Amino acid sequence: MEYIFDFLLFSGKTLSLFIFLFLFVVLLKNSKTDQKTKLNQIEIININREHAAVKKHMLSNILEKSPNKKRRIKETKETFEKNIFICDFFGDIGATSVDTLRDEITAILSVVNNNDEIIIVLESAGGTVQGYGLAASQLQRIIDAKIKLTVVVDKIAASGGYLMACVADKIVAAPFAIIGSIGVVAQIPNFNKVLKRNNIDYEQITAGKYKRTLTLFGENTEEGRSKFQADIDRTHKIFQEFVLKKRPSLDLDKVATGEFWQAITAKELNLVDELATSDEVISRLINSANLFKVKKKVKRSIYKNFFKKAGNIFDNLKMS
């Protein structure tokens, strides 16, 4: 039994040493390659070329016995004067994708010409004021550079998502996409009664009359609630003023109620300019401009990759 214990102890130490050395090598390698990877983070995909390759593949199968096969599937290498750069933005509550969007816009603005265009395919149900305020400011950089900006919404651009969208010169949305929700919401539970029932005191020290208006554990007051509501109303007013500045034809009394609409109705309210999916927009432009998909490659850490793969394995096991 003693030999088995010694063997297990030795195995544990060996495994720990191996893991330590492995992590050390990975960290060392990452530190050396960080500078190199920064130069290769922006991926550029030629959409015209991809479209031509797919078309060629389809025709080569459909026209298998056609006498005009070679002529029909001949790939054209036509180039156009206008370049259109396309980026995706998928927003969460904190608009964390803004870091990626920032770098993509910076890369595009370094090469863009005055007659070029940028299209943002946007999908977001909104989130924090500061997060989406920053995201909207990133899109404003394009407008300030005098470059045409189009935002395309396939599924949803609500609240902070619409705050971003309204910066654009043109908003295009799929017919059933969710648009609007020009409003502000804040929710916070209060556990003060629970603490009192369990004889738990909660102390909160503040400096400044309104440092804390509503809290999780303190006893909220009517004055605090009124101040919190005033803060929400002020934020809503700023939201409305921003949207109206970008789209002066809007009737704020109708659209700034916090409601949302399908794009079919939103177009009647002047919240969007055109009804179409991103696929339709790209298809219309494929024969008149050079289309480039610009995407920053986000490098996942070794830990995130591990847990993602482990999660995929677990999901596969559940399905089998």
Secondary structure, DSSP 8 states (H G I E B T S, - for coil): -HHHHHHHHHHHHHHHHHHHHHHHHHHHHHHHHHHHHHHT-EEEEEHHHHHHHHHHHHHHHHTTT-TTHHHHH-------S-EEEEEEEE--TT-TTHHHHHHHHHHHHTT--TT-EEEEEEEE----HHHHHHHHHHHHHHHHTT-EEEEEEEEEEETHHHHHHTTSSEEEE-TT-EEE-----------HHHHHHTT-------SSTTS-SS-SSS---HHHHHHHHHHHHHHHHHHHHHHHHH-TT--HHHH-SS-EEEHHHHHHTTS-SEE--HHHHHHHHTTTSEEEEEEE-----HHHHHHHHHHHHHHHHHH-
